Amino acid sequence: MEIILYLSNGYPTLENSYQTAIEYADAGCRIMEVDFPSRNPYLEGQYIADRMAKALEACDDYEKYMESMVKMKKLLPEVHFLVLAYENTVEEIGTEHFIEFCKENDFKDVLLVGLKGEIIKNQIIESGLKVSCYVQFHMLPEEIESAKASNGFVYMQAKPNGNINPDFPTLKDCIKHLRDCGIERPIYCGVGIHAPKDVKMAKEAGADAAFVGSTILKLHEDVPAMKGMIRKFKAQC
């Protein structure tokens, strides 16, 4: 069991996010979700969307983001990086160039969001990279089928937002059903992981890792407090 910390790449500058990755690792984080900030992050809340916008104000050259990611990976070989990218960003970078970058630098796991269709996702999968899939807590049949057909980790919603499937009322029930469906790939839980006790809950439910986002992001300006909080989350793994 691990925690996954979100790294706002380029916020407020590329150098700052690079240093944040170092602090994350020093506090014990071994999986990081690093983004390519999108020019149209329409699925994000205002907090993350604003961070992406400010990152692009500071640097709008995606080649520089790639260079920073490679630098992070070389410095932190013990860390596994997950790459978050909107489809519109992949299109701007160029799908083939994006795939080449990920493969050459061993960024094997991609969270591809904001899909307009299946073409780019299928290109990435066919290249040998792994694309994650999202399953909501109320366990929609079509999302379960998508998870079964995918080749990447399953991003499982950790807590309900009002909708609960009576057949799978708890996170443990949801994860068990995914396993019973034959899914052997990692199941990472997110959306609702705000306190260390939530990591413990995800672990007891059978998750392989838990995404921790805004709780840590909001402590970035107080590094000692941030690292102390990371260690509290990590202690529940």
C-alpha positions in Angstrom: 0.0 0.0 0.0 1.3 3.4 -1.0 0.1 7.0 -1.1 0.1 8.9 -4.4 0.8 12.6 -4.2 -0.2 15.1 -6.9 2.5 17.2 -8.4 1.3 20.4 -10.1 4.0 20.5 -12.7 5.3 24.0 -13.3 3.4 25.6 -10.4 4.4 28.2 -9.6 7.5 27.5 -11.7 9.1 24.4 -13.0 12.0 24.7 -10.5 9.5 24.9 -7.7 7.7 21.8 -8.7 11.0 20.0 -9.2 11.9 20.9 -5.6 8.5 19.8 -4.4 9.1 16.4 -5.9 12.3 16.2 -3.9 10.5 17.1 -0.7 7.7 14.6 -1.4 10.3 11.8 -1.8 12.2 12.8 1.3 9.0 12.5 3.3 8.5 9.0 2.0 6.3 9.3 -1.1 7.1 6.6 -3.7 4.4 7.3 -6.3 3.7 10.7 -7.7 1.1 11.9 -10.2 2.7 14.6 -12.3 0.7 16.6 -14.8 1.0 18.4 -18.1 -1.0 21.5 -17.3 -3.9 21.8 -19.7 -5.0 25.0 -21.4 -8.6 23.8 -21.0 -8.7 21.7 -17.8 -12.5 21.6 -17.8 -12.8 18.5 -15.6 -10.8 20.1 -12.7 -12.1 22.1 -9.8 -11.1 25.8 -9.6 -8.1 25.1 -7.3 -6.3 22.8 -9.7 -7.4 24.7 -12.8 -5.9 27.9 -11.4 -2.6 26.1 -10.7 -2.5 24.8 -14.2 -3.2 28.3 -15.6 -0.5 29.9 -13.5 2.0 27.2 -14.5 1.3 28.0 -18.2 1.7 31.7 -17.5 5.2 31.0 -16.2 6.1 28.5 -19.0 3.9 27.5 -21.9 6.5 25.3 -23.6 5.6 21.6 -23.1 9.2 20.6 -24.0 10.3 22.3 -20.9 7.8 20.3 -18.8 9.2 17.1 -20.4 12.8 18.1 -19.5 11.7 18.8 -15.9 10.0 15.4 -15.7 13.1 13.6 -17.0 15.2 15.5 -14.5 12.9 14.4 -11.6 12.9 10.8 -12.7 16.7 10.6 -12.9 17.1 12.3 -9.5 14.4 10.1 -7.9 14.8 6.6 -9.3 12.9 5.1 -6.3 9.8 7.0 -7.3 7.2 5.7 -9.7 5.6 8.5 -11.8 2.1 8.5 -13.2 1.6 11.0 -16.0 -1.7 13.0 -16.1 -2.5 14.6 -19.5 -5.7 15.9 -21.1 -6.4 14.7 -24.6 -6.2 18.3 -25.8 -2.7 18.6 -24.4 -1.6 15.3 -26.0 -3.0 16.7 -29.3 -1.0 19.9 -28.9 2.2 18.0 -28.0 1.5 15.6 -30.9 0.3 12.1 -30.1 3.4 10.4 -31.5 5.7 12.7 -29.8 3.9 12.2 -26.5 4.1 8.4 -26.9 7.8 8.6 -27.8 8.6 10.8 -24.8 6.8 8.4 -22.4 8.4 5.3 -23.8 11.9 6.6 -24.1 11.8 7.9 -20.5 9.9 4.9 -18.9 6.7 6.8 -18.0 4.5 3.8 -18.5 1.3 4.8 -16.7 -0.9 7.5 -18.2 -4.0 9.1 -16.8 -5.6 10.3 -20.0 -8.6 12.6 -19.3 -11.0 14.7 -21.3 -11.5 12.2 -24.0 -13.5 13.2 -27.1 -13.3 9.6 -28.5 -11.2 6.4 -28.4 -8.7 7.1 -31.2 -5.9 8.7 -29.1 -6.4 6.5 -26.2 -6.2 3.4 -28.4 -3.0 4.8 -30.1 -1.4 5.1 -26.7 -2.5 1.6 -25.6 -1.3 0.1 -28.8 2.1 1.7 -28.3 2.5 -0.4 -25.2 1.8 2.3 -22.6 -0.8 1.7 -19.9 -3.9 3.9 -19.7 -5.9 4.0 -16.5 -9.6 3.9 -16.3 -12.0 5.5 -13.8 -14.7 3.7 -11.9 -17.3 5.6 -9.9 -18.4 4.4 -6.5 -21.9 3.5 -7.7 -20.2 0.9 -10.0 -21.8 1.6 -13.4 -21.8 -1.6 -15.5 -20.2 0.3 -18.5 -17.4 1.6 -16.3 -16.7 -1.9 -15.0 -16.6 -3.3 -18.5 -14.2 -0.5 -19.5 -12.0 -1.4 -16.5 -11.9 -5.0 -17.6 -10.9 -4.0 -21.1 -8.3 -1.5 -20.1 -4.6 -2.2 -19.6 -3.7 0.3 -16.9 -4.5 0.7 -13.2 -8.1 1.2 -12.1 -8.8 4.6 -10.5 -11.6 3.7 -8.0 -13.6 6.5 -6.4 -12.9 6.1 -2.7 -16.1 7.7 -1.3 -19.6 8.1 -2.7 -21.0 11.5 -3.7 -24.5 10.4 -2.9 -24.9 7.5 -5.3 -24.4 4.0 -3.9 -25.0 0.7 -5.6 -26.9 -1.5 -3.1 -25.0 -4.5 -4.4 -21.7 -2.8 -3.5 -22.4 -0.5 -0.6 -18.8 -0.2 0.7 -15.4 0.5 -0.9 -14.4 -3.0 0.1 -17.4 -4.5 -1.8 -16.5 -2.4 -4.8 -12.9 -3.6 -4.9 -13.9 -7.2 -4.3 -16.2 -7.1 -7.2 -13.5 -5.7 -9.5 -11.2 -8.5 -8.4 -14.0 -11.1 -8.9 -14.3 -9.7 -12.4 -10.8 -10.8 -13.1 -9.0 -7.5 -12.7 -5.6 -8.2 -11.4 -4.0 -4.8 -12.2 -3.5 -2.2 -9.4 -6.5 -0.5 -7.9 -5.7 3.0 -6.7 -8.4 4.9 -4.8 -9.0 8.6 -4.9 -11.6 11.3 -4.6 -12.4 11.6 -0.9 -8.9 10.9 0.6 -8.5 13.9 2.8 -7.2 12.6 6.1 -4.8 9.8 7.2 -7.8 7.8 8.4 -9.0 7.7 4.8 -5.8 6.0 3.7 -6.3 3.4 6.4 -9.9 2.9 5.1 -8.6 2.4 1.6 -6.0 -0.1 2.7 -8.5 -2.1 4.7 -10.8 -2.2 1.7 -8.0 -3.8 -0.4 -6.7 -0.8 -2.4 -3.1 -0.9 -3.7 -2.6 2.9 -3.2 -4.5 6.1 -2.4 -4.4 9.4 -4.1 -3.9 12.4 -1.8 -4.4 15.7 -3.4 -5.5 19.1 -2.0 -4.7 18.3 1.6 -1.0 18.2 0.7 -1.1 20.8 -2.1 -2.4 23.5 0.3 0.6 23.0 2.6 3.2 23.7 -0.1 4.2 27.0 1.3 5.0 25.4 4.7 7.4 22.6 3.8 7.9 21.3 7.3 4.2 21.0 7.9 3.7 19.5 4.4 6.3 16.8 5.0 4.9 16.1 8.5 1.4 15.6 7.0 2.8 13.3 4.3 4.4 11.2 7.0 1.1 10.9 8.8 -0.6 9.7 5.6 2.3 7.3 4.9 2.1 5.9 8.4 -1.4 4.5 7.6 -0.1 2.5 4.6 
